[in-house]
Amino acid sequence: MSVSSGGPVQKGALVAVAADGSKRSLAFQYNPDTLRRSLEPNLVGGHPGSRSQAVRYAGAPTQTITVECRFSAADAIAAGDVGQGIAPQLAALQTLLSPASADVLQAQTMLDAGTIEVLPALADRLLFVWGGTSVLPVQLTDVAIVEQLHDRDLVPVLATVTLTMRAVTYSDVGEGNASYGEYVSYQQQLERLAAGAFTSGGSGPS
């Protein structure tokens, strides 16, 4: 069940940031009803048989996020102009998973000429935007597209897309990488929120 306060709805989105700082945003047509997070702590010590003196943090936890998005051309169908349906949105998702074809062809041309050592193409940084303030650097690890309805020309008009993302943390990149600071800001936001839930003291050992 989706809950709204009656004001403007904040759209979730994926934002791709290129090396030159330019951005491409893909807003979700409908915000997912469910967002699933899986967090695995990154710890040293405390494992069975390790006889460690203390349990320590080795870094940020591994966080996996899964959302199920719906895309529909219902409004276009009602208006009698399906056009390309939801094909542009599905294509946009796929382009987030690979280098641009122009970069691939240029690299192959230079490789064939033997003039330069060609490095793998630099991937765009991805940001998962959820609400007005929650911004998390991520990598897409899986995109599952189920096209559920097509028009007579096989243009997709209804689809469900399951996105699986892994958070990129300060444990994954160097301090000079923008994702480092973005994740630190995300964690600081979590700490501010958590401050309202914790209480001082407790019944445990002193």
Residue pairs with C-beta under 8 A, 6 or more apart in sequence:
1 33
2 31
2 33
9 31
10 31
10 131
10 132
11 27
11 28
11 31
12 27
12 28
12 31
12 32
12 67
12 128
12 129
12 130
12 131
13 25
13 26
13 27
13 28
13 129
14 25
14 26
14 96
14 126
14 127
14 128
14 129
14 140
14 163
15 23
15 24
15 25
15 26
15 126
15 127
15 129
16 23
16 24
16 25
16 26
16 96
16 124
16 125
16 126
17 23
17 124
17 125
17 126
17 127
17 178
18 24
18 124
19 122
19 124
24 92
24 124
26 89
26 92
26 93
26 96
28 69
29 69
29 70
29 71
29 72
29 86
29 89
30 69
30 70
30 72
32 67
32 68
32 69
32 70
33 68
34 67
34 68
35 65
35 66
35 67
35 130
36 65
36 66
36 67
37 63
37 64
37 65
38 63
38 64
38 65
38 66
39 61
39 62
39 63
39 64
40 61
40 62
40 63
41 57
41 61
42 57
42 58
42 59
42 60
42 61
42 62
42 171
43 55
43 56
43 57
43 58
44 52
44 55
44 56
44 57
44 58
45 52
45 53
45 54
45 55
45 56
46 52
46 55
58 171
59 169
59 170
59 171
60 167
60 169
60 170
60 171
60 172
60 183
60 187
61 169
62 166
62 167
63 166
63 167
63 169
64 141
64 164
64 165
64 166
64 167
65 128
65 136
65 138
65 164
65 165
65 166
65 167
66 162
66 163
66 164
66 165
67 162
67 163
67 165
68 160
68 161
68 162
68 163
69 160
69 161
69 162
69 163
70 158
70 159
70 160
70 161
71 86
71 89
71 90
71 158
71 159
71 160
71 161
72 86
72 157
72 158
72 159
73 82
73 83
73 85
73 86
73 156
73 157
73 158
74 157
74 158
76 82
76 83
76 85
76 157
77 151
77 157
82 151
82 155
82 157
83 155
84 155
85 150
85 151
85 155
85 156
85 157
86 156
86 157
86 158
86 159
87 155
87 156
90 145
90 147
90 156
90 159
90 161
93 143
93 145
93 161
93 163
94 143
96 124
96 126
96 140
97 140
97 143
99 121
99 123
100 121
103 121
104 121
107 118
107 121
110 116
110 118
111 118
125 137
125 168
125 178
125 179
126 137
126 138
126 139
126 140
126 165
127 135
127 136
127 137
127 138
127 182
128 135
128 136
128 137
128 138
128 165
129 135
130 136
133 189
134 186
134 189
135 182
135 185
135 186
136 167
136 182
136 183
136 186
137 167
137 168
137 178
137 179
137 182
137 183
137 186
138 165
138 166
138 167
138 168
139 165
139 166
139 168
140 163
140 164
140 165
141 164
141 165
141 166
142 162
142 163
142 164
143 161
143 162
143 163
143 164
144 161
144 162
144 164
145 159
145 160
145 161
146 159
146 160
146 161
146 162
147 156
147 158
147 159
148 158
148 159
148 160
149 156
149 157
149 158
149 159
150 156
150 157
151 157
167 183
168 179
168 183
169 183
170 180
170 183
170 184
172 179
173 179
173 180
174 180
